[in-house]
Amino acid sequence: MEYGTNKPVIYLNKEILNGKEVVKLYCKMNDKIAVRIRNSNWIRFSIDLRAYCMTYTEKNVAIFKEFFSDIAIVSTKYLYYSTDNQPKVSPINIGIDNYGRKALVKRPKTDMITLFPYEHKGMKLIGFKQIFPKNEFDKIRSDKPFFWNKEMKIWQFNAGRGSFLKALGFLLPQYIVKINSDLNISDLTIKQMLLEQSYEKGKDFKSCPMTFLEYMQLHNYSSSTLSTYYNLILRYLNTLKGHTLEQINNFGVSEIDTYHKSWIQASSPSASLINQSVTSIKLYYKVMSNKEIDLQAIHRPMRNKTLPNVYSREEIRKIIKSINNLKHRTMIFLIYSAGLRISELINMRVEDIMVDRKMVLIRRSKGRKDRYSTLADSALEMLTRYIIQSKPTNYLFEGQFGGQYSSTSIRNVLHAAKKKAGVRTMGSVHTLRHSFATHLLENGTDLRYIQELLGHNSSKTTEIYTHVSTLNISKITSPGDLINL
């Protein structure tokens, strides 16, 4: 568009880039404008905005107008035009309006307190750090659920069941209580309190029967599986308003199907979540009613056959290089180079690193199996420097107070590293494990060996990486390349 002259028009539009105001340039580029921009070190091309831009100030806009006045018309017509005034497409699900809305109500967000075990002067204690407001501090002094250790500057109480219950009685109404991985809770009353702490408990709230918890503990279910099943059963029990536990325990396939159909119509949960719910409910009825629910009779949604995201080798290199902290860099690189799950890394101990054999021992991984994985020379060198510097005593990577390192902290390390490295591929810490398998396959490693390194029970699970690998696909000539445009 031109304003009655032969000069092209450069439109200016203000945007936000990395928290700062910039001015984006819109124009039909010609040689004169391109040369003028290249000779202006205050105008830069932004990959995020996919346009040339400059820092926004009224002075910069005035200078720009004057600088380009001889070769173009500079228009500020859209300088303050905002796309915020335009409707933006946002995902919305239209379903059953009221189904399950009040089944389980989450508590409002509150502070989190982490309890950790330690020994002090021969006593086994539980400690935590927290700054309490004055009204709570006065109650602590009168009720004495725990005591202030001036020397260590932490709150503490004896590591006994009675003291623990008293401390939880004070903390749970106001805080979310997290348990350090070295603090093992085997008492089912305490475990149930912790599992249900995230929900509001009205008069109609139904707790999951203790018998169900006892069964899972007796059969050595992992803590993550126990928590998942327990929460799914809580949802099931509390969605069925107006029914007693005795009535629910006598339900059959028809009622279970109706529950899941209504859930799907209300909020479109993932197929994986519905399948987990079916499995947990089947186990619940086996335990509570001594009857087998016919799995073939219960409708299960078809699983989505999605492919995992994978970082390229260059993206892995950029991520690792962007991490300056040796401990953080070693953790991320070890996950990738040995194909570890995040839980396997935080459970790893110093003695699990087999320097002479260039291997790592992964104990009690998924399915409670031990396995070995390879240890790259570069990873071994990095680990050696880290161990000399940090001197871990128990776990290979220890937290602030000893014990396991936090999985959340590892996720935060990767997120920060990706942002710093400019890696925009969608993915998490687990994507490093997918990348390990895919890169091994592309490097010619037999699928059977990859299965062993990953600890998969079935080769079918490992075969997904044959679909992820782009080594052979990248060699195919697209028919689009055969058309001369």
Secondary structure as UniProt FT lines:
FT   STRAND          9..17
FT   TURN            18..19
FT   STRAND          20..26
FT   HELIX           31..38
FT   TURN            41..42
FT   STRAND          44..46
FT   TURN            47..50
FT   STRAND          51..55
FT   HELIX           58..68
FT   TURN            69..71
FT   STRAND          73..75
FT   TURN            77..80
FT   HELIX           83..85
FT   TURN            99..103
FT   STRAND          112..120
FT   TURN            121..122
FT   STRAND          123..128
FT   HELIX           134..143
FT   STRAND          147..149
FT   TURN            150..153
FT   STRAND          154..158
FT   HELIX           161..171
FT   TURN            172..174
FT   STRAND          176..179
FT   TURN            181..182
FT   HELIX           188..195
FT   TURN            196..198
FT   TURN            203..204
FT   HELIX           210..218
FT   TURN            219..220
FT   HELIX           223..239
FT   TURN            241..242
FT   HELIX           245..248
FT   TURN            249..250
FT   HELIX           253..267
FT   HELIX           271..289
FT   HELIX           295..297
FT   HELIX           313..321
FT   HELIX           326..338
FT   HELIX           342..347
FT   HELIX           350..352
FT   STRAND          353..354
FT   TURN            355..358
FT   STRAND          359..362
FT   TURN            366..367
FT   STRAND          371..374
FT   HELIX           377..390
FT   TURN            400..401
FT   HELIX           407..421
FT   HELIX           429..442
FT   TURN            443..444
FT   HELIX           447..454
FT   HELIX           459..462
FT   HELIX           464..468
FT   TURN            471..472
FT   HELIX           473..475
FT   HELIX           479..482
//
